[in-house]
Each structure stands twice: as C-alpha cells, then as structure tokens.
Amino acid sequence: MTNYQTMAQRINKADTLVALAKVESSLDRIFNAGIFTANEYSKLDSKIVDKQVAIEVNRIIQTQHKE
C-alpha cells in the first residue's frame, strides 16, 4: 500500500471532527517532509474537507431529528 493509499484510508476511517483534525495535522507534517507531491496533498486535503462537511451535515440532521 502506498503512502497516499494509507492516508486516504485514515481519512475514510476518521468518524469525528477531532479524528479528522489529527489526520489533517499528520498530512501537513508528511507533506512538509516531502513525502507527498502538491497534487497528492491537494487531493487528500479535499477528501478531508469533504469528510468534515459530511460529518457536520450528519450531526445537524441528527440534532434536528432529536428536536
């Protein structure tokens, strides 16, 4: 498994905003170390943002159903 695939898997497994923040921090460190290209970083960062939005939307929907 490549570093890119491993990071994508970590993003997919993260199920909270806190977990995603940790993955994002790790992504930044790895990118700064030169492991990922700018293109790979951009794609992975987009996956994180998409996942953050999905978690937040799901939280809002669950909150509305409780009311």
NUVOVEX-69100 format. One record per residue: x, y, z of N, C-alpha, C, O in turn. Coordinates in steps of 0.2 Angstrom, whole numbers, plus 5000, padded with zeros to 4 digits. Layout:
N
NODE  npx  npy  npz capx capy capz  cpx  cpy  cpz  opx  opy  opz
NODE    X    Y    Z    X    Y    Z    X    Y    Z    X    Y    Z
...
***
This chain:
67
NODE  npx  npy  npz capx capy capz  cpx  cpy  cpz  opx  opy  opz
NODE 5004 4994 5000 5000 5000 5000 5005 5006 5000 5009 5007 5004
NODE 5003 5011 4996 5007 5017 4995 5005 5022 5001 5000 5021 5005
NODE 5009 5027 5002 5008 5032 5007 5002 5035 5006 4998 5037 5011
NODE 5000 5037 5000 4994 5040 4998 4988 5036 5000 4983 5038 5003
NODE 4988 5029 4998 4983 5025 5000 4982 5024 5007 4976 5024 5010
NODE 4987 5024 5011 4987 5024 5018 4983 5030 5021 4979 5029 5025
NODE 4985 5036 5019 4982 5042 5021 4975 5042 5019 4971 5044 5023
NODE 4973 5040 5013 4966 5040 5011 4962 5036 5015 4956 5037 5017
NODE 4965 5030 5017 4962 5025 5022 4961 5028 5028 4955 5027 5031
NODE 4966 5032 5031 4965 5035 5038 4959 5040 5037 4955 5041 5042
NODE 4959 5044 5032 4954 5049 5031 4947 5045 5031 4942 5048 5034
NODE 4946 5040 5027 4940 5036 5027 4938 5034 5034 4932 5033 5035
NODE 4942 5031 5038 4941 5028 5044 4939 5034 5050 4936 5032 5054
NODE 4941 5040 5049 4940 5045 5054 4933 5046 5054 4929 5047 5049
NODE 4930 5046 5060 4922 5047 5060 4920 5053 5065 4914 5054 5066
NODE 4925 5057 5067 4924 5063 5071 4928 5069 5068 4933 5067 5065
NODE 4926 5075 5070 4930 5080 5068 4936 5080 5071 4941 5083 5068
NODE 4937 5078 5077 4943 5078 5081 4948 5073 5078 4954 5074 5077
NODE 4945 5067 5076 4949 5062 5072 4952 5065 5065 4958 5064 5064
NODE 4948 5069 5062 4950 5072 5056 4955 5077 5057 4959 5078 5053
NODE 4954 5081 5062 4959 5086 5064 4966 5083 5065 4971 5085 5063
NODE 4966 5077 5068 4973 5073 5069 4976 5071 5062 4982 5071 5061
NODE 4971 5068 5058 4973 5066 5051 4976 5072 5047 4981 5071 5044
NODE 4973 5077 5048 4975 5083 5044 4982 5086 5046 4986 5088 5042
NODE 4983 5086 5053 4989 5088 5056 4995 5083 5053 5000 5085 5052
NODE 4993 5077 5053 4998 5072 5051 4999 5073 5043 5005 5072 5041
NODE 4994 5074 5039 4995 5075 5032 5000 5081 5031 5004 5081 5027
NODE 4999 5087 5035 5003 5093 5035 5010 5091 5036 5015 5093 5032
NODE 5011 5087 5041 5018 5085 5043 5021 5081 5038 5027 5082 5036
NODE 5018 5076 5035 5020 5072 5030 5022 5076 5024 5027 5075 5020
NODE 5017 5080 5022 5018 5085 5016 5025 5089 5017 5029 5090 5012
NODE 5025 5092 5023 5031 5096 5024 5038 5092 5024 5043 5095 5023
NODE 5037 5086 5025 5043 5082 5025 5045 5079 5018 5050 5076 5017
NODE 5040 5081 5013 5042 5080 5006 5039 5073 5004 5041 5071 4998
NODE 5035 5070 5008 5033 5063 5006 5027 5063 5000 5027 5059 4996
NODE 5023 5068 5001 5018 5069 4995 5019 5075 4991 5022 5080 4993
NODE 5017 5074 4985 5018 5080 4980 5012 5085 4981 5007 5083 4985
NODE 5012 5090 4978 5007 5096 4979 5000 5093 4977 4995 5094 4980
NODE 5000 5089 4971 4994 5086 4969 4991 5081 4973 4985 5081 4975
NODE 4995 5077 4976 4993 5072 4981 4990 5075 4987 4985 5073 4990
NODE 4994 5080 4990 4992 5084 4996 4985 5087 4994 4980 5087 4999
NODE 4984 5090 4989 4978 5094 4987 4972 5089 4987 4967 5090 4989
NODE 4973 5083 4984 4968 5078 4983 4966 5075 4990 4960 5075 4992
NODE 4971 5074 4994 4970 5071 5001 4966 5077 5005 4962 5075 5009
NODE 4969 5083 5005 4965 5089 5008 4958 5089 5006 4954 5091 5011
NODE 4957 5089 5000 4950 5089 4998 4946 5083 5001 4940 5084 5003
NODE 4948 5077 5001 4945 5072 5005 4943 5073 5012 4938 5072 5014
NODE 4948 5077 5015 4947 5079 5022 4941 5084 5023 4937 5083 5027
NODE 4941 5089 5018 4936 5094 5019 4929 5091 5017 4924 5092 5020
NODE 4929 5086 5012 4923 5083 5010 4920 5079 5016 4914 5079 5018
NODE 4925 5075 5020 4923 5071 5025 4921 5076 5031 4916 5074 5035
NODE 4924 5081 5032 4922 5086 5038 4915 5089 5036 4911 5089 5041
NODE 4913 5090 5030 4906 5093 5028 4901 5087 5029 4896 5088 5032
NODE 4903 5081 5027 4898 5075 5028 4897 5074 5036 4891 5073 5038
NODE 4902 5074 5040 4901 5073 5047 4897 5079 5050 4892 5078 5054
NODE 4898 5085 5048 4894 5091 5051 4887 5091 5048 4883 5092 5052
NODE 4886 5089 5042 4879 5088 5040 4875 5083 5043 4870 5083 5045
NODE 4879 5077 5044 4876 5072 5048 4874 5074 5055 4869 5072 5058
NODE 4878 5077 5058 4877 5080 5065 4871 5084 5065 4867 5084 5070
NODE 4871 5089 5061 4865 5093 5060 4858 5090 5059 4853 5091 5063
NODE 4858 5085 5055 4852 5081 5054 4850 5077 5060 4844 5077 5061
NODE 4855 5074 5063 4854 5070 5069 4851 5075 5075 4846 5073 5078
NODE 4854 5081 5075 4851 5086 5080 4844 5088 5079 4840 5089 5083
NODE 4842 5089 5072 4836 5091 5070 4831 5086 5072 4825 5087 5073
NODE 4833 5079 5071 4828 5074 5072 4827 5073 5080 4821 5070 5081
NODE 4831 5075 5084 4830 5075 5091 4825 5080 5094 4822 5079 5099
NODE 4824 5085 5090 4820 5091 5092 4813 5090 5091 4809 5094 5092
***
